[in-house]
Amino acid sequence: MRKLCLLAALVCPWASAQVLQVEGHSLMRLPNTTSTLTLERLDVADYGTLLVPSNVTELSIDQLHLGREARIAIVPAQQVLELKVAQAELAEGSQITSRGAPGTYTKAARPGRDLNLRFKALNAPLLSVDARGGTGAPGYLGLDGANGQAPGCTWGSAGRGADGSNGSDGQPGAAGAQVRLELPRAYPAEQIKVTVDGGAGGAAGHGGKPGAGGKAKGCVVYTADGGKSGRPGADGQPGPAGAAGTVTVQRF
């Protein structure tokens, strides 16, 4: 009930600032009714996840606490997300993710979402941001060849098996995101880990299996030899990896 009340308050247009708590080992989604949200405090307990919808373009938080292995997961979108935090306490294993979505047979892979992250005060053993591109869609499998026909006892010879068709190439991986960090000058550079690799290319489609030749047949008048099997289809090529993104760090 408390979760529902908090989310209802966030949806209201007159609710300019709220306190939001995500329980451990649970997932909560921010409302998608507005592009700009302001929170007085956000507390994501151990192994909890807060999901930021694609339409949110600005999220301001006065006090942020991420527990052990907690996540802020950002849905892919073309618009840059501005995340502004006044004071942040990040526990070991916590992470901000804006990874792109993997490709499918009907949709191309999506790039990591571009981020502008500003922390006025930051206390964390590691600031971890994962903004890799999505993996490319796999190639289509080749069709199997049809089997050859068996011979008759008074006519013809066994049919040859048909060749399998070739598998198609995997699709390209998507690009990594453009990430801009604004951090206090005192925060150690060695405690910043931002991953913006391009997504891996899609796996190659395997070639189709060869069709079997018609089986040999012994008859009273003569013996019909079996037909030859077809050839297997060739495998496609793996798709190329996506382009890497960029990371910019500004101190103040």
C-alpha positions as CSV (number, residue, x, y, z in Angstrom):
1,M,0.0,0.0,0.0
2,R,2.8,2.4,0.8
3,K,4.3,1.8,-2.7
4,L,1.0,2.6,-4.3
5,C,0.6,5.8,-2.3
6,L,4.0,7.0,-3.2
7,L,3.5,6.3,-6.9
8,A,0.2,8.0,-6.8
9,A,1.8,11.1,-5.3
10,L,4.4,11.1,-8.0
11,V,1.7,11.0,-10.7
12,C,-0.1,14.1,-9.3
13,P,1.0,17.2,-11.2
14,W,1.2,19.3,-8.0
15,A,3.6,16.8,-6.3
16,S,6.8,18.6,-6.9
17,A,9.0,16.5,-4.6
18,Q,8.6,13.2,-2.9
19,V,10.3,10.5,-1.0
20,L,10.5,7.1,-2.7
21,Q,11.7,3.8,-1.3
22,V,12.3,0.6,-3.2
23,E,12.4,-2.5,-1.1
24,G,15.1,-5.1,-1.3
25,H,14.9,-7.8,-4.1
26,S,12.1,-5.9,-5.7
27,L,11.5,-3.8,-8.9
28,M,9.6,-0.4,-9.0
29,R,9.0,1.7,-12.0
30,L,8.7,5.5,-12.0
31,P,5.5,6.9,-13.5
32,N,5.6,7.7,-17.2
33,T,3.1,10.5,-17.1
34,T,5.8,13.3,-17.1
35,S,9.2,13.8,-18.5
36,T,10.6,15.7,-15.4
37,L,10.6,14.3,-11.9
38,T,12.0,15.6,-8.6
39,L,12.6,13.5,-5.5
40,E,13.6,14.7,-2.0
41,R,15.0,11.2,-1.3
42,L,15.4,8.0,-3.2
43,D,16.3,4.9,-1.2
44,V,16.9,1.6,-3.2
45,A,17.5,-1.2,-0.7
46,D,19.9,-4.1,-1.3
47,Y,19.3,-5.9,-4.6
48,G,16.4,-3.6,-5.4
49,T,15.9,-1.9,-8.8
50,L,14.3,1.4,-9.8
51,L,13.3,1.5,-13.5
52,V,13.3,4.8,-15.2
53,P,10.9,4.9,-18.2
54,S,12.0,6.1,-21.7
55,N,9.9,9.3,-21.6
56,V,11.7,10.6,-18.5
57,T,14.4,13.1,-19.6
58,E,15.2,14.8,-16.3
59,L,15.4,13.3,-12.8
60,S,16.6,15.4,-9.9
61,I,17.3,13.8,-6.5
62,D,18.2,15.6,-3.3
63,Q,19.4,12.5,-1.4
64,L,20.2,9.2,-3.1
65,H,21.0,5.9,-1.4
66,L,21.7,2.7,-3.3
67,G,22.1,-0.4,-1.2
68,R,24.3,-3.4,-2.0
69,E,23.9,-4.6,-5.6
70,A,21.0,-2.0,-6.0
71,R,20.3,-0.6,-9.5
72,I,18.9,2.4,-11.3
73,A,17.9,0.9,-14.6
74,I,17.2,3.3,-17.4
75,V,15.1,2.2,-20.4
76,P,16.7,2.9,-23.8
77,A,15.5,6.0,-25.6
78,Q,16.8,8.6,-28.1
79,Q,16.5,11.5,-25.7
80,V,19.4,12.2,-23.3
81,L,18.6,11.6,-19.6
82,E,19.7,14.3,-17.2
83,L,20.3,12.8,-13.7
84,K,21.1,15.4,-11.0
85,V,21.9,14.3,-7.5
86,A,22.8,16.6,-4.6
87,Q,24.1,14.0,-2.1
88,A,24.7,10.3,-3.0
89,E,25.6,7.3,-0.9
90,L,26.3,4.2,-3.1
91,A,27.0,0.8,-1.5
92,E,29.3,-1.8,-2.9
93,G,28.1,-3.4,-6.1
94,S,25.5,-0.7,-6.9
95,Q,25.2,0.5,-10.4
96,I,23.4,2.8,-12.8
97,T,22.6,1.1,-16.1
98,S,21.4,2.5,-19.4
99,R,22.3,-0.4,-21.7
100,G,20.8,-0.7,-25.1
101,A,18.3,-3.4,-25.9
102,P,19.3,-6.5,-27.9
103,G,18.1,-6.9,-31.4
104,T,15.5,-9.5,-32.4
105,Y,14.3,-10.9,-35.8
106,T,11.9,-8.0,-36.1
107,K,13.8,-5.1,-34.4
108,A,17.3,-3.8,-34.7
109,A,19.5,-3.5,-31.6
110,R,19.2,-0.3,-29.7
111,P,22.1,1.9,-28.5
112,G,22.9,2.7,-24.9
113,R,21.0,5.8,-23.7
114,D,23.0,8.9,-23.5
115,L,23.5,10.3,-20.0
116,N,24.4,13.5,-18.3
117,L,25.1,12.6,-14.6
118,R,25.9,15.3,-12.0
119,F,26.8,14.4,-8.4
120,K,27.4,17.4,-6.1
121,A,28.5,15.2,-3.2
122,L,29.4,11.5,-3.7
123,N,30.4,8.8,-1.3
124,A,30.9,5.4,-3.0
125,P,33.6,2.8,-3.2
126,L,32.9,2.7,-6.9
127,L,30.8,4.7,-9.3
128,S,29.7,2.1,-11.8
129,V,27.8,3.0,-15.0
130,D,26.9,0.5,-17.7
131,A,25.9,2.1,-20.9
132,R,26.8,-0.5,-23.5
133,G,25.0,-0.9,-26.8
134,G,22.6,-3.8,-27.4
135,T,23.7,-7.1,-29.0
136,G,22.8,-7.4,-32.7
137,A,20.0,-9.8,-33.8
138,P,21.1,-13.3,-34.8
139,G,21.1,-14.4,-38.4
140,Y,18.3,-16.5,-39.8
141,L,18.9,-20.3,-39.9
142,G,19.1,-21.9,-43.4
143,L,16.3,-24.2,-44.5
144,D,16.9,-27.9,-44.5
145,G,17.1,-29.6,-47.9
146,A,14.3,-32.0,-48.9
147,N,15.0,-35.7,-49.0
148,G,15.3,-37.5,-52.4
149,Q,12.5,-39.9,-53.5
150,A,13.0,-43.6,-53.3
151,P,13.2,-45.5,-56.6
152,G,10.5,-47.8,-58.0
153,C,11.0,-51.5,-58.7
154,T,10.2,-51.2,-62.4
155,W,11.3,-47.7,-63.2
156,G,13.6,-44.8,-62.3
157,S,16.4,-44.3,-59.9
158,A,16.6,-42.8,-56.4
159,G,16.3,-39.0,-56.2
160,R,19.2,-36.9,-54.9
161,G,18.7,-35.0,-51.6
162,A,18.3,-31.3,-52.0
163,D,21.0,-28.9,-50.7
164,G,20.4,-27.0,-47.5
165,S,20.1,-23.2,-47.9
166,N,22.7,-20.8,-46.5
167,G,22.3,-19.2,-43.1
168,S,22.1,-15.3,-43.1
169,D,24.6,-13.0,-41.4
170,G,24.1,-11.7,-37.9
171,Q,23.0,-8.1,-37.6
172,P,25.3,-5.3,-36.3
173,G,25.5,-4.5,-32.6
174,A,24.3,-1.1,-31.4
175,A,26.6,1.8,-30.3
176,G,27.5,2.5,-26.8
177,A,26.2,5.7,-25.1
178,Q,27.7,9.1,-24.8
179,V,28.1,9.6,-21.0
180,R,29.0,12.9,-19.3
181,L,29.9,12.9,-15.6
182,E,30.1,16.0,-13.4
183,L,31.8,15.0,-10.1
184,P,33.4,16.6,-7.1
185,R,37.1,17.2,-7.6
186,A,38.0,15.1,-4.6
187,Y,36.3,11.9,-5.8
188,P,39.1,9.5,-6.9
189,A,39.4,8.8,-10.6
190,E,40.3,5.2,-10.0
191,Q,36.9,4.7,-8.4
192,I,35.1,5.6,-11.6
193,K,34.0,2.7,-13.9
194,V,32.0,3.6,-17.0
195,T,31.4,1.0,-19.7
196,V,30.3,2.3,-23.1
197,D,31.4,-0.6,-25.4
198,G,29.4,-1.1,-28.6
199,G,27.1,-4.2,-28.5
200,A,28.4,-7.5,-29.8
201,G,27.4,-8.4,-33.4
202,G,24.6,-10.9,-33.8
203,A,25.5,-14.6,-34.1
204,A,25.7,-16.1,-37.5
205,G,22.8,-18.1,-38.8
206,H,23.7,-21.8,-39.3
207,G,23.2,-23.4,-42.7
208,G,20.4,-25.8,-43.4
209,K,20.9,-29.5,-43.1
210,P,21.3,-31.5,-46.4
211,G,18.5,-33.6,-47.6
212,A,19.1,-37.4,-47.6
213,G,19.2,-39.2,-51.0
214,G,16.5,-41.7,-51.8
215,K,17.3,-45.1,-50.2
216,A,18.5,-48.0,-52.2
217,K,15.8,-50.6,-53.0
218,G,16.2,-54.3,-53.8
219,C,13.6,-55.6,-56.3
220,V,13.0,-58.9,-58.1
221,V,14.1,-57.7,-61.5
222,Y,16.9,-55.4,-60.5
223,T,18.4,-53.4,-57.5
224,A,18.1,-49.6,-57.5
225,D,21.0,-47.7,-56.0
226,G,20.3,-45.1,-53.4
227,G,20.5,-41.4,-54.3
228,K,23.2,-39.0,-53.1
229,S,22.6,-36.7,-50.2
230,G,22.5,-33.0,-50.8
231,R,25.1,-30.5,-49.5
232,P,24.7,-28.6,-46.2
233,G,24.1,-24.9,-46.4
234,A,26.9,-22.5,-45.5
235,D,26.9,-20.7,-42.2
236,G,26.5,-16.9,-42.3
237,Q,29.0,-14.5,-40.9
238,P,28.7,-12.9,-37.4
239,G,27.5,-9.3,-37.3
240,P,30.0,-6.5,-36.7
241,A,30.2,-5.0,-33.2
242,G,28.7,-1.6,-32.6
243,A,30.8,1.6,-32.2
244,A,32.0,2.4,-28.7
245,G,30.5,5.4,-27.0
246,T,32.4,8.2,-25.2
247,V,33.0,9.2,-21.6
248,T,33.6,12.8,-20.5
249,V,34.4,13.7,-16.8
250,Q,34.1,17.3,-15.6
251,R,35.3,18.3,-12.1
252,F,34.1,21.1,-9.9
